[in-house]
Amino acid sequence: MNYTDPEFPVFFSIFFIIYYSCRSAGLQIAALVLASLLFYSWNAPWLVTLLLLTWAITTITSYAVLKMNSDSVRRRIVTFGVLLNLSILCVFKYKSLIPMQYFAGSPFSSIILLPLPIGISFYTFHGISLLVDVYRGKAISSHFSAATTPKKYAASSLLYLVFFPQLIAGPIVKARYFIPQIGLKRFSDIPWYMACNTLITGFFLKMVIADNLSAITFWIQYPYFEWKSPPELAALLYGYSFQIFADFAGYSLIAIGLAALLGYRLPDNFNFPYSARSISDFWRRWHISLSSWLRDYLYIPLGGNRHGTWRTNFNLMTVMVLGGLWHGAAWSFALWGLWHGIGLVLERPFLSHTNAFAASRIGIALRIILVFNFVTIGWLFFKLQNFSEALLYLRTMITPNPYVTSRLTLLLIAMFGLPVIIYHVIGAKRFILSSTSSRLIKGAMLFLVVTASGPAVEFIYFQF
């Protein structure tokens, strides 16, 4: 089910009434788990089987880690659990990277034909977070202890993995952040103002900005872009940059707002990333939950920046390439990660030697523009998953041709891109709007959601 589907408001309204009619934590958890499974399996019931298999593996191994006293045994169990989770992810997500003939006649031939399960990357990372956080004993001990019963543990771990606001496309919530929140939720504690503002902004970004831009950036696909002029191709690429932000940030805000209505707090996933002054600053602002997950569970265990420049650069490149592959089973995603890894490595010497010009207003503005353009070019490898097509697009964009630039395309991209720019300017400058101005803006956004939404398009990150 999609948040923008017409049946979702009906689904959520009915569940919301049932949820707050439950007078015990156990009943609320059960209702939330059942609703989450229904939400996930709405269009493809078979997906629940794989999700529950992941839950069973994660629960059994992490509970064994919780109960064991020997650190060496606990380490072996958590390693086994992590490898099982990654094996499932690799089989279902990265099978396309291996030529099909290698699977002919093998027991895996039928699995290879199965479609990619929605959200598998997200709930796999949640499972790994649970395993590692239980092993490390971080914050999770306030909810779990050696005396925790298997029933309570299984119920809590199941809710953590299937919680529907963040199940399909995040934010990626660490176990130590989510599990201590599990408990009875009261209707009187709902942060209505925050939840409604967040939901309106999220639906506006998704339905008005991203969905309308999707009808325009369609022309980035091969071979259509070959018949566009260089200025129009550049504008389309900027349009996609605005679109992917509005699409994913919109989803994250909707997830945060829905979770707040249910009494749970999810971490912020975007912090005005297009106002970043460096590539590293961008990754502190873009898809924050993934960036922090990769830092905590991959970059730091690899050694982080503790073993000299060359090892730090290797760790950065490794993390970014793997982070790129996490997004999809195509080598273009690895190249997209490599693009950002190269940017992180090249900028490191300059970040430690800032001068007066770089710190001035003009210098900061130039840095923001440079980073935004670097990121925007990188989105081409994200959009066109065939590397040769991405190179052809770049070559066509810088080569003069006789095609006429569509003024309507430029106008529409500017019109739908402007709100994204204003959103970042307000956020970067920390403007505080009066309550009257805030209400008028939110009212206008809600009006546009109802009257000016684009064609319904699936969230971009659903494919991951």
C-alpha positions, 0 to 999 in steps of 0.5 A: 500500500502507498501513502498516496493511495486513496484507500490509505486514509480509510485504512489508517482511520479505522486502525487509528480508532482501534489502536487507541481503543486498546487499553493495554500495551499488549493489545496495542502492540498486537493491533499495530503488528497486524495492521503493519502486516496488512499494510505490507502485504496489501498488493503482494501477500507472499511478501510477508513470508520473507519478512517473517523469515527475517524476523524469525532469524533475527529474533532467535539469534539476537535472543540467544545473544541476549541470554548467553554469558560467553562473549566468544559464543555471543560474537559467533552467534551475532556474526551468524545472524548478520550473515544470514540476514545479508544472505537473504538480501543478496539472494533476493536483491543482487541476483541480477548481477550474476548472469542467469545461465549460472542458475540454470537447473539449480535449486535457486532457479525459481527464486531468481525469477521472483521480483524484488521484495519491497523494502527488503533493504530497510528491514534487513538493516533493521534486523542487523541493527537489532543483532548488533545493538543487543550484542553491544548492550546499548540502551536496549537493556532498558527494555530487554534483560537476561530475564526477558521472556521469549514471548515479550522479546519476540513481540517487541522485535516483531513490532520493531521490524514491521512498524509500518510507517518506516517499514518500506522506505525508512527512516532506518531506525536503530533498535536502541532508539525504537525499542525503548519506546515500546509501551502503552500509548495514550490519545491525550499524548499525541503531538497534534501540531507537530504531526499535522505540520509534518504530514502536510509538508510531506504530502506537499513535497511528494504529491505536488512537487515530486509527482508533477516533476516525475512527468517532466523528468520522464524525458531523461530516459533513453532514448528520449533524451537524445532529442533534447537540447543541451539547456533542456537536458541540464534543466531536466537533471536539475528537475530530477535533483529537486524531484528525488529530494521532494519524493524521499524527504516527503516520504520520510516526513509522512512516516515521521508524522504517522509515527507521531500519531501512534505515539512513536518518534522517528529520527529526522531523515533530512536536514536541508541537504541542498544547503550543504557546504561540503560533500561530507556535510551533504551526507550529514544532511541527506538520508541521515538514518542511512548515513548514521547506520553506515557510520555506526555499523560499517565505517567505525568497525572498519577503523574509521579515521583512526589509522592514517590518511590512506586507511581513512580514504579506503574506508570512505570509498568502501562505505560509499560504494557499498552504500551505493549498492545498497540502493539497488542491484545495478553497477550504476549505483556502485558508481554513484557511491564511488562518485560520492566517495571520490568527492569525500576523499578529494575534499578532506585536505581542503576542509582542514584548511579553510581560509577567510574567503571560504568562510565569507558569504560569497565563499559559502554561497559558492561552496553550496552551489558547487556541492549542489551541482556535484550531487546533481550530476551524481543523480544521473547515475542513480536515474539511468542505471545503464552506465553507457546511457548516463555517459551518453546523456552527459555527452549530449548535454555538452554537445551542441545540437539543432533541437529547440529548447522547450520553454514550457519544460524550463518554466515547469521545472523552475515553478516546481523547483522554486518551493524546494529552494525556498524550503532550503533557504528558510531552513538554512537561515533558520527563519522563524515564521509567525504563527499566522504566516505558518498557518497560511503557508500550511493551508496553501500547501494543503490546498495544493495537495488537494487541487494540484497533485501530479499523477500518482507515482510510486515513491522512488525509494520503494525499489530499494 
